[in-house]
Amino acid sequence: MVKAIIELGEHEDRVLQVVKGKYGLKNKTDAINKIIQEYEKAVLGDFLEEKQ
């Protein structure tokens, strides 16, 4: 596991709060992980499969 300290703008923080609430997540870390998973599926899916 990698740990990171990040700085977010107010808008980005609000987006995290919405994702957290929409999916019933415990914290912002879970929300960030969810966003990354969805991005991977939507944008990187084919690209990552080609690299394997």
N, CA, C and O atoms as a GROMACS GRO file, in nm:
protein
  208
    1MET      N    1   0.084  -0.118   0.000
    1MET     CA    2   0.000   0.000   0.000
    1MET      C    3   0.089   0.124   0.000
    1MET      O    4   0.189   0.130   0.071
    2VAL      N    5   0.050   0.220  -0.080
    2VAL     CA    6   0.121   0.346  -0.088
    2VAL      C    7   0.039   0.450  -0.011
    2VAL      O    8  -0.083   0.454  -0.023
    3LYS      N    9   0.106   0.531   0.066
    3LYS     CA   10   0.039   0.640   0.138
    3LYS      C   11   0.081   0.771   0.073
    3LYS      O   12   0.196   0.789   0.035
    4ALA      N   13  -0.015   0.862   0.062
    4ALA     CA   14   0.013   0.991  -0.001
    4ALA      C   15  -0.063   1.101   0.072
    4ALA      O   16  -0.174   1.081   0.120
    5ILE      N   17  -0.001   1.214   0.078
    5ILE     CA   18  -0.067   1.334   0.128
    5ILE      C   19  -0.094   1.420   0.005
    5ILE      O   20  -0.002   1.454  -0.070
    6ILE      N   21  -0.221   1.456  -0.015
    6ILE     CA   22  -0.256   1.533  -0.133
    6ILE      C   23  -0.330   1.660  -0.092
    6ILE      O   24  -0.392   1.666   0.014
    7GLU      N   25  -0.321   1.760  -0.177
    7GLU     CA   26  -0.395   1.884  -0.157
    7GLU      C   27  -0.504   1.890  -0.262
    7GLU      O   28  -0.478   1.872  -0.381
    8LEU      N   29  -0.626   1.916  -0.218
    8LEU     CA   30  -0.740   1.924  -0.308
    8LEU      C   31  -0.802   2.062  -0.301
    8LEU      O   32  -0.803   2.127  -0.196
    9GLY      N   33  -0.854   2.105  -0.414
    9GLY     CA   34  -0.933   2.228  -0.414
    9GLY      C   35  -1.070   2.201  -0.354
    9GLY      O   36  -1.107   2.086  -0.329
   10GLU      N   37  -1.144   2.308  -0.332
   10GLU     CA   38  -1.278   2.292  -0.272
   10GLU      C   39  -1.370   2.210  -0.362
   10GLU      O   40  -1.445   2.125  -0.312
   11HIS      N   41  -1.364   2.233  -0.492
   11HIS     CA   42  -1.450   2.159  -0.584
   11HIS      C   43  -1.417   2.010  -0.582
   11HIS      O   44  -1.507   1.926  -0.575
   12GLU      N   45  -1.289   1.977  -0.587
   12GLU     CA   46  -1.248   1.837  -0.586
   12GLU      C   47  -1.288   1.769  -0.456
   12GLU      O   48  -1.328   1.652  -0.456
   13ASP      N   49  -1.278   1.842  -0.346
   13ASP     CA   50  -1.320   1.787  -0.217
   13ASP      C   51  -1.470   1.759  -0.217
   13ASP      O   52  -1.515   1.658  -0.163
   14ARG      N   53  -1.549   1.849  -0.278
   14ARG     CA   54  -1.693   1.826  -0.288
   14ARG      C   55  -1.724   1.705  -0.372
   14ARG      O   56  -1.814   1.627  -0.339
   15VAL      N   57  -1.650   1.687  -0.481
   15VAL     CA   58  -1.670   1.569  -0.566
   15VAL      C   59  -1.644   1.443  -0.485
   15VAL      O   60  -1.721   1.348  -0.493
   16LEU      N   61  -1.536   1.441  -0.408
   16LEU     CA   62  -1.507   1.325  -0.324
   16LEU      C   63  -1.620   1.299  -0.226
   16LEU      O   64  -1.658   1.184  -0.204
   17GLN      N   65  -1.674   1.404  -0.166
   17GLN     CA   66  -1.783   1.388  -0.070
   17GLN      C   67  -1.906   1.328  -0.138
   17GLN      O   68  -1.975   1.244  -0.079
   18VAL      N   69  -1.935   1.370  -0.260
   18VAL     CA   70  -2.050   1.316  -0.334
   18VAL      C   71  -2.028   1.169  -0.366
   18VAL      O   72  -2.118   1.087  -0.346
   19VAL      N   73  -1.909   1.134  -0.414
   19VAL     CA   74  -1.879   0.994  -0.445
   19VAL      C   75  -1.888   0.910  -0.318
   19VAL      O   76  -1.945   0.801  -0.319
   20LYS      N   77  -1.834   0.962  -0.210
   20LYS     CA   78  -1.838   0.892  -0.081
   20LYS      C   79  -1.982   0.863  -0.040
   20LYS      O   80  -2.015   0.752   0.001
   21GLY      N   81  -2.068   0.963  -0.050
   21GLY     CA   82  -2.207   0.946  -0.013
   21GLY      C   83  -2.284   0.857  -0.108
   21GLY      O   84  -2.364   0.773  -0.064
   22LYS      N   85  -2.262   0.874  -0.238
   22LYS     CA   86  -2.335   0.797  -0.339
   22LYS      C   87  -2.311   0.648  -0.324
   22LYS      O   88  -2.403   0.569  -0.340
   23TYR      N   89  -2.188   0.609  -0.294
   23TYR     CA   90  -2.154   0.467  -0.285
   23TYR      C   91  -2.147   0.416  -0.141
   23TYR      O   92  -2.111   0.301  -0.118
   24GLY      N   93  -2.181   0.500  -0.044
   24GLY     CA   94  -2.181   0.459   0.096
   24GLY      C   95  -2.043   0.421   0.147
   24GLY      O   96  -2.028   0.326   0.223
   25LEU      N   97  -1.942   0.497   0.104
   25LEU     CA   98  -1.805   0.466   0.142
   25LEU      C   99  -1.771   0.526   0.278
   25LEU      O  100  -1.834   0.622   0.322
   26LYS      N  101  -1.672   0.469   0.343
   26LYS     CA  102  -1.636   0.509   0.479
   26LYS      C  103  -1.557   0.639   0.484
   26LYS      O  104  -1.574   0.719   0.576
   27ASN      N  105  -1.471   0.661   0.384
   27ASN     CA  106  -1.382   0.777   0.392
   27ASN      C  107  -1.339   0.821   0.252
   27ASN      O  108  -1.375   0.759   0.152
   28LYS      N  109  -1.262   0.930   0.248
   28LYS     CA  110  -1.218   0.984   0.120
   28LYS      C  111  -1.120   0.892   0.049
   28LYS      O  112  -1.113   0.892  -0.074
   29THR      N  113  -1.044   0.815   0.123
   29THR     CA  114  -0.953   0.718   0.060
   29THR      C  115  -1.033   0.619  -0.022
   29THR      O  116  -0.996   0.587  -0.136
   30ASP      N  117  -1.142   0.570   0.034
   30ASP     CA  118  -1.228   0.477  -0.040
   30ASP      C  119  -1.288   0.545  -0.164
   30ASP      O  120  -1.303   0.482  -0.268
   31ALA      N  121  -1.323   0.674  -0.151
   31ALA     CA  122  -1.380   0.748  -0.263
   31ALA      C  123  -1.276   0.765  -0.374
   31ALA      O  124  -1.308   0.750  -0.492
   32ILE      N  125  -1.153   0.796  -0.338
   32ILE     CA  126  -1.046   0.809  -0.438
   32ILE      C  127  -1.025   0.676  -0.507
   32ILE      O  128  -1.010   0.672  -0.629
   33ASN      N  129  -1.022   0.567  -0.432
   33ASN     CA  130  -1.004   0.435  -0.491
   33ASN      C  131  -1.118   0.401  -0.587
   33ASN      O  132  -1.095   0.344  -0.693
   34LYS      N  133  -1.241   0.437  -0.551
   34LYS     CA  134  -1.357   0.413  -0.638
   34LYS      C  135  -1.344   0.492  -0.768
   34LYS      O  136  -1.369   0.438  -0.875
   35ILE      N  137  -1.304   0.617  -0.758
   35ILE     CA  138  -1.286   0.700  -0.877
   35ILE      C  139  -1.179   0.640  -0.967
   35ILE      O  140  -1.196   0.637  -1.089
   36ILE      N  141  -1.071   0.593  -0.910
   36ILE     CA  142  -0.963   0.531  -0.989
   36ILE      C  143  -1.013   0.404  -1.057
   36ILE      O  144  -0.983   0.382  -1.174
   37GLN      N  145  -1.089   0.322  -0.986
   37GLN     CA  146  -1.142   0.199  -1.045
   37GLN      C  147  -1.235   0.230  -1.162
   37GLN      O  148  -1.228   0.164  -1.266
   38GLU      N  149  -1.321   0.330  -1.146
   38GLU     CA  150  -1.414   0.366  -1.252
   38GLU      C  151  -1.339   0.426  -1.372
   38GLU      O  152  -1.374   0.399  -1.486
   39TYR      N  153  -1.238   0.506  -1.345
   39TYR     CA  154  -1.157   0.564  -1.452
   39TYR      C  155  -1.085   0.454  -1.529
   39TYR      O  156  -1.078   0.456  -1.652
   40GLU      N  157  -1.034   0.358  -1.456
   40GLU     CA  158  -0.965   0.246  -1.520
   40GLU      C  159  -1.058   0.172  -1.615
   40GLU      O  160  -1.020   0.141  -1.728
   41LYS      N  161  -1.180   0.145  -1.571
   41LYS     CA  162  -1.277   0.075  -1.655
   41LYS      C  163  -1.316   0.158  -1.777
   41LYS      O  164  -1.318   0.109  -1.890
   42ALA      N  165  -1.345   0.286  -1.753
   42ALA     CA  166  -1.399   0.372  -1.858
   42ALA      C  167  -1.293   0.418  -1.958
   42ALA      O  168  -1.322   0.428  -2.078
   43VAL      N  169  -1.173   0.445  -1.912
   43VAL     CA  170  -1.074   0.509  -1.998
   43VAL      C  171  -0.956   0.418  -2.029
   43VAL      O  172  -0.910   0.414  -2.143
   44LEU      N  173  -0.907   0.347  -1.931
   44LEU     CA  174  -0.784   0.270  -1.948
   44LEU      C  175  -0.805   0.122  -1.976
   44LEU      O  176  -0.709   0.051  -2.003
   45GLY      N  177  -0.927   0.076  -1.969
   45GLY     CA  178  -0.954  -0.067  -1.982
   45GLY      C  179  -0.885  -0.134  -2.098
   45GLY      O  180  -0.808  -0.228  -2.079
   46ASP      N  181  -0.911  -0.085  -2.219
   46ASP     CA  182  -0.850  -0.146  -2.338
   46ASP      C  183  -0.700  -0.127  -2.339
   46ASP      O  184  -0.625  -0.217  -2.378
   47PHE      N  185  -0.655  -0.011  -2.298
   47PHE     CA  186  -0.511   0.018  -2.297
   47PHE      C  187  -0.437  -0.077  -2.204
   47PHE      O  188  -0.332  -0.130  -2.240
   48LEU      N  189  -0.490  -0.099  -2.085
   48LEU     CA  190  -0.424  -0.187  -1.989
   48LEU      C  191  -0.426  -0.332  -2.036
   48LEU      O  192  -0.330  -0.405  -2.014
   49GLU      N  193  -0.534  -0.373  -2.101
   49GLU     CA  194  -0.542  -0.510  -2.152
   49GLU      C  195  -0.441  -0.533  -2.262
   49GLU      O  196  -0.386  -0.643  -2.272
   50GLU      N  197  -0.415  -0.433  -2.345
   50GLU     CA  198  -0.318  -0.445  -2.453
   50GLU      C  199  -0.176  -0.458  -2.399
   50GLU      O  200  -0.093  -0.524  -2.462
   51LYS      N  201  -0.147  -0.398  -2.286
   51LYS     CA  202  -0.012  -0.398  -2.228
   51LYS      C  203   0.022  -0.531  -2.162
   51LYS      O  204   0.139  -0.558  -2.137
   52GLN      N  205  -0.078  -0.614  -2.133
   52GLN     CA  206  -0.051  -0.740  -2.064
   52GLN      C  207  -0.006  -0.848  -2.157
   52GLN      O  208   0.021  -0.960  -2.114
   0.00000   0.00000   0.00000
